[in-house]
Amino acid sequence: MGTLGKETPKKADILDTIGHTPIVEISRMSPSQEVRIFAKLEGNNPTGSLKDRIAKYMIEHAEADGRLTHDKVILEPTSGNTGIALAFIARRKGYKITVVMPENVSVERVQLLQAYGAEIIFSDGSKGTNGAIVVAEEIASKDSTYFMPYQYGNTANPLAHYETTGQEIVEDLPETDVFVAGLGTGGTLMGVGKRLKEYNPGVKIVAVVPHPDDVIQGLRSLEDGFIPPILDLSILDSRIMIESQDAFRVTRELMQKEGIFAGISSGSVVCCAMRLAEKMEKGNIVCLLADGGWKYLSTSLWTREFTDLKD
Ligand SMILES: Cc1ncc(COP(=O)(O)O)c(C=O)c1O
């Protein structure tokens, strides 16, 4: 009693629990027995999304090269997940953080940010994440106290996915033929795409984007003219547009058929994988399920008819 047992592996730090997320087969979602669909569950990260990976990388790279010191305040424009992940890392490492977010993000995101101790500045909801970017850039340009990781232009974002997410897929499912993920900053698709293509040049990298006038939290259409600087479109083999109603429907189906409680962008990714599977003779598709369902409970997605839901 009173001593730490030696038989169970221990992590020295909560930050060591980021990544190494499970890959599970979701056979009930596949329209064909010859095409196997797998889901990588990023909701299993400490704050419930893939963004824990990039938050850790962006902060630790900035610490290493001296851009981030304890007299600075971290500032980031975000639709939620990156802000929550950065706030988590900031709390653990003792930094102050301010996030700029569109005012219409889900209430769970606001509450989580408050729980992690972040200050929140709300931007015009009708201007979406692009509006939050403009506000954050203006604040940072006037005050050098702020350090802005800026996930859209920070090479540590795709690097995190190259060295961790992509590497894990190569190790856990080397026979991957198609990789499908949502496009937000493009970090996931760039990093994982580069690693998988290095391993198997024949692999197909597919981006899921929302229709230009539709909203799927975390994803962006490129039609509004903002191309994230880290995005290299030559890594993508195709871009598939998904409507939010289909994303909602498949998010519910994932819960009903597989017992997987995932966020709405995950529904859009699996919906896209199902469409691809219909056209393939055989093969393995890996879907990146970016977050868990917790932050979307207030949308009533799982308790109301999805056809009633707007966003
Ligand atoms: C829920 C969700 N899905 C997908 C993405 C897209 O990931 P990436 O920024 O790596 O393109 C994000 C990014 O914000 C997200 O929050």
The ligand as an SDF file (V2000), in Angstrom:
LIG
                    3D

 16 16  0  0  0  0  0  0  0  0999 V2000
  -14.4240   18.6450  -36.0710 C   0  0  0  0  0  0  0  0  0  0  0  0
  -13.3310   18.8660  -37.0500 C   0  0  0  0  0  0  0  0  0  0  0  0
  -13.2220   18.0490  -38.0890 N   0  0  0  0  0  0  0  0  0  0  0  0
  -12.2670   18.2200  -39.0170 C   0  0  0  0  0  0  0  0  0  0  0  0
  -11.3540   19.2520  -38.9660 C   0  0  0  0  0  0  0  0  0  0  0  0
  -10.3560   19.4150  -40.0590 C   0  0  0  0  0  0  0  0  0  0  0  0
   -9.0310   19.1740  -39.6880 O   0  0  0  0  0  0  0  0  0  0  0  0
   -7.8300   19.9520  -40.3420 P   0  0  0  0  0  0  0  0  0  0  0  0
   -7.7770   21.3290  -39.7400 O   0  0  0  0  0  0  0  0  0  0  0  0
   -6.6180   19.1550  -39.9920 O   0  0  0  0  0  0  0  0  0  0  0  0
   -8.0410   20.0530  -41.8200 O   0  0  0  0  0  0  0  0  0  0  0  0
  -11.4360   20.1160  -37.8930 C   0  0  0  0  0  0  0  0  0  0  0  0
  -10.5410   21.2670  -37.8130 C   0  0  0  0  0  0  0  0  0  0  0  0
  -10.8140   22.2610  -37.1760 O   0  0  0  0  0  0  0  0  0  0  0  0
  -12.4460   19.9170  -36.9040 C   0  0  0  0  0  0  0  0  0  0  0  0
  -12.5610   20.7610  -35.8490 O   0  0  0  0  0  0  0  0  0  0  0  0
  1  2  1  0
  2  3  1  0
  2 15  2  0
  3  4  2  0
  4  5  1  0
  5  6  1  0
  5 12  2  0
  6  7  1  0
  7  8  1  0
  8  9  2  0
  8 10  1  0
  8 11  1  0
 12 13  1  0
 12 15  1  0
 13 14  2  0
 15 16  1  0
M  END
$$$$
